[in-house]
Amino acid sequence: MERKPNLVLSVLQNKCPRCRHGKLYEDANPYHLKKFMKMNEHCPACGQPSEPETGFYFGTGYVSYALSVALSVSTFVAWWVLLGFSLYDNRIFWWLGVNAVLLIVLQPVLMRLSRSIWLAFFVYYDQNWRQDRILKV
């Protein structure tokens, strides 16, 4: 029997949550901005639909918001530990600028990751996905 793939790694690699092998997105590069959110209709490995129902991904806004807040808090703590903040200079404004640029640059990655996390909330790993794939075909 095959070992169960790691959930966190499959989510971070944008893999199908049912089989954890097939790719969710047609293009692996999130910075091809014309098609960075284009998903395969079905998982190439197990056939799981990438959009189980119409409007399924509306909830990803909450996940994306949580990821953005977590990133902002972590950059704030890192800035505070490494450079510190003071009332007598403008280091906090530098952090705000750096954080804003970082959020803008990482937005395609965060959007893809939020979709992958959202799908993994509702579609669970199926250890018999190979047999189910054969039966469907």
Backbone as a chain_set.jsonl record, in Angstrom:
{"seq": "MERKPNLVLSVLQNKCPRCRHGKLYEDANPYHLKKFMKMNEHCPACGQPSEPETGFYFGTGYVSYALSVALSVSTFVAWWVLLGFSLYDNRIFWWLGVNAVLLIVLQPVLMRLSRSIWLAFFVYYDQNWRQDRILKV", "coords": {"N": [[0.83, -1.18, 0.0], [0.472, 2.217, -0.753], [2.127, 5.04, 0.686], [0.484, 7.652, 2.461], [0.321, 10.822, 1.032], [1.673, 13.93, 2.256], [-0.454, 16.356, 3.661], [-0.025, 19.145, 4.058], [2.196, 19.679, 2.408], [1.098, 18.981, -0.086], [-0.913, 20.898, -0.33], [0.608, 23.267, -0.327], [1.994, 22.86, -2.702], [0.009, 23.079, -4.522], [-1.601, 20.812, -5.203], [-4.024, 18.29, -6.059], [-6.503, 17.723, -3.605], [-7.763, 15.266, -3.232], [-6.306, 13.085, -4.397], [-3.734, 13.959, -4.107], [-1.748, 14.133, -5.99], [-2.208, 15.057, -8.658], [-2.031, 18.131, -10.544], [-3.492, 21.262, -9.7], [-3.575, 23.609, -11.185], [-3.27, 24.843, -14.539], [-0.931, 26.081, -15.435], [2.206, 26.089, -13.95], [3.571, 28.307, -13.036], [2.926, 31.038, -11.043], [3.199, 33.655, -11.816], [2.651, 34.114, -14.462], [0.638, 36.168, -15.557], [-1.622, 36.367, -17.213], [-2.863, 33.934, -17.212], [-2.811, 32.903, -14.627], [-4.68, 32.02, -12.749], [-6.026, 30.004, -13.986], [-7.526, 26.983, -13.838], [-7.298, 23.391, -14.033], [-10.067, 21.594, -15.331], [-10.715, 19.112, -14.31], [-8.951, 16.953, -12.079], [-5.882, 15.822, -13.341], [-4.908, 13.343, -12.532], [-6.775, 11.893, -10.846], [-9.343, 12.643, -11.577], [-11.018, 14.288, -10.09], [-13.32, 16.945, -9.847], [-12.297, 20.333, -10.193], [-13.784, 22.491, -9.503], [-16.215, 22.032, -7.477], [-18.875, 23.0, -7.285], [-20.911, 25.654, -8.628], [-19.704, 28.887, -7.989], [-18.106, 28.106, -5.903], [-15.602, 28.999, -5.009], [-15.954, 31.456, -3.728], [-15.561, 31.72, -1.01], [-12.851, 31.837, -0.685], [-11.866, 34.329, -0.281], [-11.867, 34.857, 2.45], [-9.881, 33.115, 3.335], [-7.671, 34.083, 1.917], [-7.514, 36.62, 3.03], [-6.852, 35.941, 5.696], [-4.337, 34.754, 5.258], [-2.937, 36.986, 4.302], [-3.015, 38.696, 6.531], [-1.581, 37.105, 8.353], [0.919, 37.075, 7.071], [1.529, 39.815, 7.175], [1.643, 40.249, 9.955], [3.786, 38.589, 10.593], [5.893, 39.834, 9.168], [5.881, 42.249, 10.507], [6.673, 41.483, 13.118], [9.203, 40.413, 12.526], [10.477, 42.719, 11.529], [10.381, 44.313, 13.795], [11.97, 42.856, 15.607], [14.427, 42.729, 14.218], [15.054, 45.398, 13.312], [13.66, 47.209, 14.874], [11.286, 49.561, 16.307], [10.529, 53.036, 16.613], [9.515, 56.063, 18.236], [10.699, 58.283, 17.349], [11.631, 58.311, 14.78], [11.077, 57.325, 11.306], [10.679, 54.555, 10.905], [8.487, 52.827, 11.06], [6.914, 53.605, 8.924], [8.519, 52.876, 6.821], [8.372, 50.098, 7.182], [5.635, 49.734, 6.63], [5.589, 50.411, 3.906], [7.364, 48.486, 2.782], [6.004, 46.158, 3.523], [3.592, 46.5, 2.119], [4.493, 46.401, -0.559], [5.522, 43.802, -0.569], [3.171, 42.311, -0.118], [1.775, 42.902, -2.479], [3.484, 41.834, -4.436], [3.449, 39.13, -3.722], [0.811, 38.456, -4.113], [-0.36, 36.877, -6.339], [0.594, 34.298, -5.629], [-0.524, 33.991, -3.077], [-3.244, 34.035, -3.721], [-3.563, 31.692, -5.25], [-2.77, 29.808, -3.338], [-4.754, 30.183, -1.417], [-7.011, 29.215, -2.757], [-6.281, 26.542, -3.019], [-6.146, 25.755, -0.326], [-8.82, 26.194, 0.425], [-10.19, 24.335, -1.185], [-9.119, 22.013, -0.117], [-10.334, 22.003, 2.362], [-12.841, 20.945, 1.875], [-12.696, 18.734, 0.182], [-11.597, 15.552, 0.674], [-8.783, 13.368, 1.303], [-8.576, 10.381, -0.571], [-7.861, 7.146, -0.274], [-8.36, 5.148, -2.052], [-8.382, 6.185, -4.605], [-7.305, 5.473, -7.066], [-8.599, 3.08, -7.858], [-11.225, 4.019, -7.935], [-10.996, 5.821, -10.027], [-10.546, 4.107, -12.187], [-12.984, 2.742, -12.234], [-14.749, 4.825, -12.939], [-14.031, 5.439, -15.539]], "CA": [[0.0, 0.0, 0.0], [1.216, 3.462, -0.893], [2.093, 5.961, 1.814], [-0.386, 8.812, 2.275], [1.105, 12.05, 0.864], [1.504, 14.953, 3.274], [-1.485, 17.341, 3.328], [0.536, 20.493, 3.99], [3.007, 19.771, 1.19], [0.24, 18.96, -1.277], [-1.582, 22.197, -0.414], [1.616, 24.258, -0.725], [2.37, 22.597, -4.089], [-1.218, 23.191, -5.316], [-1.978, 19.488, -5.704], [-5.406, 17.874, -5.812], [-6.603, 17.19, -2.244], [-8.284, 13.896, -3.221], [-5.228, 12.124, -4.656], [-2.49, 14.647, -3.744], [-0.764, 13.928, -7.053], [-2.506, 15.883, -9.828], [-1.883, 19.578, -10.393], [-4.747, 22.001, -9.784], [-3.478, 24.71, -12.157], [-2.719, 24.49, -15.851], [0.434, 26.605, -15.51], [2.834, 26.011, -12.63], [4.119, 29.612, -12.662], [1.86, 31.968, -10.666], [3.461, 34.996, -12.325], [2.115, 34.277, -15.816], [-0.561, 36.828, -15.052], [-2.797, 36.203, -18.075], [-3.529, 32.665, -16.948], [-2.317, 32.371, -13.358], [-5.763, 31.397, -11.989], [-6.683, 29.013, -14.834], [-7.432, 25.665, -13.217], [-7.781, 22.241, -14.794], [-11.461, 21.302, -14.978], [-10.654, 17.906, -13.486], [-7.588, 16.552, -11.738], [-5.344, 14.919, -14.353], [-4.605, 12.028, -11.976], [-7.914, 11.136, -10.29], [-10.609, 13.061, -12.162], [-11.786, 15.13, -9.17], [-13.588, 18.286, -10.393], [-11.615, 21.378, -9.438], [-14.823, 23.381, -8.992], [-17.309, 21.113, -7.171], [-20.159, 23.628, -7.575], [-20.799, 27.04, -9.087], [-19.463, 29.83, -6.904], [-17.43, 27.413, -4.808], [-14.41, 29.695, -4.531], [-16.23, 32.745, -3.109], [-15.034, 31.69, 0.352], [-11.394, 31.976, -0.632], [-11.532, 35.678, 0.192], [-11.564, 34.759, 3.873], [-8.589, 32.446, 3.473], [-6.672, 35.018, 1.423], [-7.387, 37.661, 4.051], [-6.107, 35.366, 6.823], [-2.936, 34.61, 4.839], [-2.352, 38.333, 4.225], [-2.815, 39.159, 7.91], [-0.48, 36.324, 8.92], [2.154, 37.578, 6.463], [1.785, 41.149, 7.706], [2.066, 40.116, 11.36], [5.14, 38.015, 10.642], [6.866, 40.855, 8.753], [5.941, 43.228, 11.596], [7.497, 40.922, 14.198], [10.583, 40.335, 12.036], [10.999, 44.088, 11.469], [10.536, 44.769, 15.175], [13.11, 42.163, 16.194], [15.673, 43.045, 13.516], [15.345, 46.828, 13.204], [12.999, 47.934, 15.954], [10.441, 50.719, 16.002], [10.793, 54.155, 17.502], [8.636, 57.224, 18.044], [11.511, 59.421, 16.924], [12.002, 58.229, 13.363], [9.984, 56.861, 10.441], [10.853, 53.139, 10.569], [7.191, 52.171, 10.879], [6.449, 53.906, 7.565], [9.303, 52.006, 5.942], [7.774, 48.766, 7.275], [4.368, 49.755, 5.898], [5.9, 50.379, 2.471], [7.934, 47.184, 2.437], [4.937, 45.179, 3.668], [2.652, 46.685, 1.003], [5.131, 45.88, -1.772], [5.591, 42.353, -0.415], [1.824, 41.771, -0.327], [1.439, 43.025, -3.902], [4.309, 40.885, -5.189], [3.051, 37.758, -3.388], [-0.628, 38.269, -4.287], [-0.711, 35.683, -7.135], [0.884, 33.092, -4.853], [-1.52, 33.918, -2.009], [-4.548, 33.697, -4.304], [-3.525, 30.261, -5.577], [-2.706, 29.061, -2.094], [-6.053, 30.243, -0.755], [-7.893, 28.275, -3.454], [-5.847, 25.192, -2.681], [-6.566, 25.514, 1.058], [-10.281, 26.131, 0.445], [-10.591, 23.057, -1.762], [-8.721, 20.955, 0.815], [-11.312, 21.983, 3.454], [-14.07, 20.257, 1.504], [-12.4, 17.49, -0.53], [-10.679, 14.805, 1.526], [-7.94, 12.358, 0.674], [-9.214, 9.086, -0.796], [-6.766, 6.198, -0.536], [-8.767, 4.271, -3.163], [-8.669, 7.024, -5.761], [-6.928, 4.784, -8.313], [-9.676, 2.157, -8.215], [-12.387, 4.826, -8.298], [-10.71, 6.403, -11.342], [-10.742, 3.032, -13.163], [-14.409, 2.462, -12.311], [-15.431, 5.928, -13.615], [-13.67, 5.467, -16.952]], "C": [[0.878, 1.248, 0.0], [1.058, 4.336, 0.353], [1.226, 7.168, 1.486], [0.471, 10.068, 2.136], [0.73, 13.095, 1.924], [0.513, 16.013, 2.812], [-0.89, 18.729, 3.141], [1.374, 20.663, 2.725], [2.148, 19.78, -0.058], [-0.505, 20.27, -1.433], [-0.59, 23.26, -0.886], [2.05, 24.09, -2.18], [1.172, 22.677, -5.029], [-1.575, 21.872, -5.991], [-3.43, 19.208, -5.342], [-5.518, 17.299, -4.4], [-7.1, 15.742, -2.181], [-7.177, 12.866, -3.412], [-3.859, 12.643, -4.221], [-1.367, 14.387, -4.743], [-0.978, 14.887, -8.22], [-2.4, 17.367, -9.531], [-3.233, 20.267, -10.562], [-4.727, 23.03, -10.913], [-2.826, 24.249, -13.45], [-1.269, 24.915, -15.976], [1.021, 26.622, -14.102], [3.334, 27.364, -12.136], [2.995, 30.574, -12.305], [2.062, 33.38, -11.215], [3.222, 35.13, -13.83], [0.718, 34.857, -15.642], [-1.784, 36.695, -15.943], [-3.56, 34.926, -17.76], [-3.14, 32.062, -15.601], [-3.408, 31.721, -12.513], [-6.513, 30.342, -12.8], [-6.435, 27.621, -14.259], [-7.842, 24.591, -14.212], [-9.223, 21.973, -14.377], [-11.548, 20.091, -14.055], [-9.192, 17.612, -13.193], [-7.079, 15.59, -12.808], [-5.082, 13.507, -13.832], [-5.858, 11.25, -11.575], [-9.272, 11.551, -10.845], [-11.489, 13.9, -11.263], [-12.045, 16.489, -9.825], [-12.903, 19.355, -9.544], [-12.598, 22.423, -8.918], [-16.066, 22.534, -8.722], [-18.7, 21.683, -7.437], [-19.924, 25.07, -7.99], [-20.645, 27.967, -7.885], [-18.716, 29.252, -5.723], [-16.314, 28.254, -4.205], [-14.683, 31.086, -3.964], [-15.653, 32.821, -1.698], [-13.533, 31.865, 0.448], [-10.957, 33.371, -0.217], [-11.163, 35.673, 1.665], [-10.19, 34.129, 4.101], [-7.466, 33.38, 3.024], [-6.438, 36.151, 2.424], [-6.565, 37.153, 5.236], [-4.628, 35.195, 6.477], [-2.236, 35.971, 4.787], [-2.087, 38.894, 5.616], [-1.652, 38.409, 8.555], [0.863, 36.791, 8.368], [2.517, 38.949, 7.028], [2.256, 41.097, 9.159], [3.481, 39.565, 11.436], [6.195, 39.018, 10.175], [7.0, 41.936, 9.825], [6.853, 42.742, 12.715], [8.958, 40.852, 13.76], [11.222, 41.726, 11.995], [11.296, 44.603, 12.87], [11.768, 44.146, 15.82], [14.421, 42.603, 15.55], [16.037, 44.525, 13.532], [14.753, 47.652, 14.331], [12.136, 49.071, 15.435], [10.728, 51.802, 17.022], [9.793, 55.27, 17.213], [9.382, 58.396, 17.42], [12.005, 59.332, 15.486], [10.846, 57.602, 12.577], [10.134, 55.392, 10.04], [9.525, 52.418, 10.358], [6.647, 52.436, 9.482], [7.232, 53.106, 6.534], [8.748, 50.587, 5.973], [6.467, 48.711, 6.501], [4.598, 49.668, 4.394], [6.428, 49.027, 2.026], [6.854, 46.098, 2.506], [3.938, 45.282, 2.516], [3.227, 46.122, -0.29], [5.192, 44.354, -1.723], [4.227, 41.703, -0.65], [1.417, 41.832, -1.8], [2.206, 41.993, -4.729], [3.85, 39.441, -4.943], [1.57, 37.475, -3.624], [-0.995, 37.082, -5.184], [-0.477, 34.377, -6.385], [-0.16, 32.907, -3.757], [-2.894, 33.536, -2.549], [-4.618, 32.215, -4.66], [-3.549, 29.412, -4.316], [-4.054, 29.072, -1.377], [-7.063, 29.327, -1.441], [-7.554, 26.833, -3.102], [-6.276, 24.819, -1.261], [-8.077, 25.336, 1.124], [-10.781, 24.788, -0.106], [-10.253, 21.904, -0.809], [-9.631, 20.9, 2.044], [-12.472, 21.044, 3.146], [-13.861, 18.938, 0.768], [-11.31, 16.77, 0.252], [-9.899, 13.77, 0.726], [-8.688, 11.033, 0.581], [-8.116, 8.098, -1.163], [-7.098, 5.253, -1.687], [-9.033, 5.048, -4.446], [-8.3, 6.346, -7.072], [-8.032, 3.839, -8.775], [-10.928, 2.931, -8.634], [-12.222, 5.438, -9.677], [-10.962, 5.351, -12.426], [-12.229, 2.733, -13.34], [-15.176, 3.546, -13.059], [-15.19, 5.923, -15.107], [-14.272, 4.325, -17.683]], "O": [[1.902, 1.305, 0.681], [0.001, 4.364, 0.984], [1.236, 7.652, 0.355], [1.27, 10.361, 3.025], [-0.399, 13.121, 2.416], [0.624, 16.517, 1.695], [-1.213, 19.417, 2.173], [1.271, 21.685, 2.046], [2.441, 20.516, -1.001], [-0.714, 20.723, -2.558], [-0.919, 24.068, -1.754], [2.434, 25.065, -2.826], [1.303, 22.373, -6.215], [-1.821, 21.823, -7.196], [-3.986, 19.819, -4.43], [-4.7, 16.458, -4.026], [-6.881, 15.061, -1.18], [-7.112, 11.882, -2.675], [-2.936, 11.861, -3.993], [-0.188, 14.417, -4.39], [-0.015, 15.471, -8.718], [-2.648, 17.806, -8.408], [-4.018, 19.914, -11.442], [-5.76, 23.292, -11.53], [-1.95, 23.384, -13.453], [-0.459, 24.194, -16.558], [0.39, 27.121, -13.17], [3.504, 27.549, -10.931], [2.18, 30.903, -13.166], [1.169, 34.218, -11.086], [3.558, 36.16, -14.414], [-0.266, 34.12, -15.587], [-2.9, 36.894, -15.464], [-4.762, 34.84, -18.01], [-3.14, 30.841, -15.448], [-3.087, 30.93, -11.626], [-7.538, 29.836, -12.344], [-5.302, 27.144, -14.199], [-8.632, 24.842, -15.121], [-9.565, 22.108, -13.202], [-12.361, 20.06, -13.131], [-8.306, 17.979, -13.966], [-7.775, 14.633, -13.151], [-5.039, 12.565, -14.623], [-5.993, 10.077, -11.923], [-10.264, 10.864, -10.601], [-12.62, 14.204, -11.64], [-11.11, 17.127, -10.307], [-12.928, 19.286, -8.315], [-12.277, 23.163, -7.988], [-16.883, 22.331, -9.619], [-19.614, 20.934, -7.781], [-18.862, 25.636, -7.732], [-21.364, 27.844, -6.893], [-18.698, 29.852, -4.649], [-16.107, 28.216, -2.993], [-13.737, 31.84, -3.736], [-15.291, 33.907, -1.245], [-12.995, 32.023, 1.544], [-9.802, 33.574, 0.159], [-10.259, 36.393, 2.087], [-9.433, 34.571, 4.965], [-6.425, 33.459, 3.678], [-5.305, 36.584, 2.634], [-5.681, 37.857, 5.725], [-3.762, 35.46, 7.311], [-1.077, 36.091, 5.184], [-1.044, 39.503, 5.85], [-0.824, 39.018, 9.232], [1.839, 36.892, 9.112], [3.682, 39.212, 7.324], [3.17, 41.827, 9.543], [4.285, 40.02, 12.249], [7.292, 39.05, 10.733], [8.085, 42.478, 10.036], [7.702, 43.488, 13.203], [9.854, 41.192, 14.533], [12.379, 41.89, 12.382], [12.32, 45.242, 13.107], [12.526, 44.834, 16.504], [15.413, 42.827, 16.244], [17.199, 44.874, 13.742], [15.304, 48.69, 14.697], [12.243, 49.484, 14.28], [11.123, 51.519, 18.153], [9.292, 55.403, 16.096], [8.771, 59.384, 17.012], [12.736, 60.213, 15.033], [9.767, 57.377, 13.124], [9.747, 55.023, 8.931], [9.451, 51.489, 9.553], [5.982, 51.572, 8.911], [6.69, 52.704, 5.504], [8.656, 49.933, 4.934], [6.214, 47.741, 5.787], [3.892, 48.944, 3.692], [5.991, 48.485, 1.01], [6.798, 45.221, 1.644], [3.488, 44.262, 1.994], [2.524, 45.44, -1.036], [4.939, 43.69, -2.728], [4.137, 40.665, -1.304], [0.782, 40.907, -2.307], [1.639, 41.355, -5.615], [3.863, 38.624, -5.863], [1.113, 36.363, -3.363], [-1.889, 36.323, -4.811], [-1.276, 33.447, -6.5], [-0.63, 31.792, -3.53], [-3.628, 32.791, -1.9], [-5.627, 31.56, -4.398], [-4.267, 28.415, -4.242], [-4.448, 28.063, -0.791], [-7.893, 28.72, -0.765], [-8.446, 26.006, -2.911], [-6.72, 23.696, -1.021], [-8.567, 24.431, 1.8], [-11.695, 24.185, 0.456], [-11.008, 20.937, -0.707], [-9.7, 19.865, 2.707], [-13.024, 20.418, 4.05], [-14.767, 18.105, 0.735], [-10.228, 17.315, 0.466], [-10.297, 13.36, -0.364], [-9.349, 10.614, 1.531], [-7.513, 8.198, -2.231], [-6.198, 4.62, -2.241], [-9.825, 4.614, -5.282], [-8.926, 6.618, -8.097], [-8.362, 3.805, -9.96], [-11.613, 2.54, -9.58], [-13.195, 5.564, -10.421], [-11.529, 5.668, -13.472], [-12.688, 2.498, -14.458], [-16.152, 3.242, -13.745], [-16.052, 6.358, -15.872], [-14.071, 4.19, -18.89]]}, "num_chains": 1, "name": "protein.A"}
